[in-house]
Amino acid sequence: MIDANVSVYQRDILRYAKYCTKRVYKIFDNFGMVISGRTCSSPDQPDNGSLKPKKNTYYSGDKLWFSCEAGYTLEGKKDLLCQNNGQWNAEFPICVGT
């Protein structure tokens, strides 16, 4: 949140700096570079299941979706969120035979 006491010019600069920072992170991700402090670990695909999207690096705010093959049930959360602290918001789920 931007302080109400700053000028319009200062607000514009802060917004532009935030925009540029996001762009830099995306550019680094496209080259497979890791930026420390804002990334979450890259999970393995669950046995008998899948995850989307598959990326080299996950940044805070990124979401993962898990699913299982026919004959298996997902145990755990189906979607996880990479948090600002570099941790996922839950344990990675597993696929259990039914």
N, C-alpha and C positions, 0 to 999 in steps of 0.2 A: 504494500500500500504506500502511496506517495503522500508525504506530509502536505497538509493544506497550506502551509506557510511558504512554500517554495514558489518561485515565479513560474509562469507559463514556459519560459525558455528553459529553466532548470528541469521542469517536468518532461519537456520534449527530449532533453539530453538523456535523462534517466531512462525513458522509454526506448530511445534509440540504442543506448548501451545494453539494455536487456535484450533487445532484438538481435543485436550483433553477437552477443554472447551465445544465444541459442543457435545462430547461424554457424559460428565457429565450431560448436560441439557437433553439429550435423556434418560439417566439412571433414572434421577429424574422423568421425565415424565412417564416412565413405572411404577413407584411406586405411581403415582397420586400425587406427591408433587408439590407445586407451588414454582417457583423461581421468586422473585419479580424483577421488573425493565425490564424484557425482555419478558413479556407475554401480550397478548391481552385478553380482556374479552371473555368468552365463550357464543356465541349467542344461543338463543332458536331457535328451528326449526320453520320456518314460518308456519302460519295456511295455510292449503291446499298446502303445499309444502315440500321441503326437503333441507338439506344441507349436503355436503360431504367435507372432512371426518369429522366424529364426534369424537372429542377427549376431554379429560379432560382439557388439556392445549394447547394453541396455542402460539408458539414462533415467534419472528420477522422472517420474510421470509416465514412463513406458509401461504397457500392460502386456501380459502373456496370457494366452488361452490354451488350456489343456483339454484333450479328448482321448477316448479309448476306442480300441477296435471292437468290433462286434464280439460278444461273449465276455466282455470285460466291463467292469464298473469303476468309475473314477472315485477314489477315496481321498478326500481333501477338497480344497477350493478349486473350482474350474478356471478362475481367473486370478492372477496375482498382479500386484502393483509394485514397481520399483519406487521406493521412498527416497526422500531427500537425504537420509542418513546412509544411503548405499545398501540398504537391506530390503529384501522382499517382505511384503506385509504378512506372509504366511509361509509355512513349509511347502516344498514342492509336493504335489499330489502323486499318487501311484495308481496303476491300473491293476485291479484284482479280478481274477477269474470268477465268473458267476456260476 
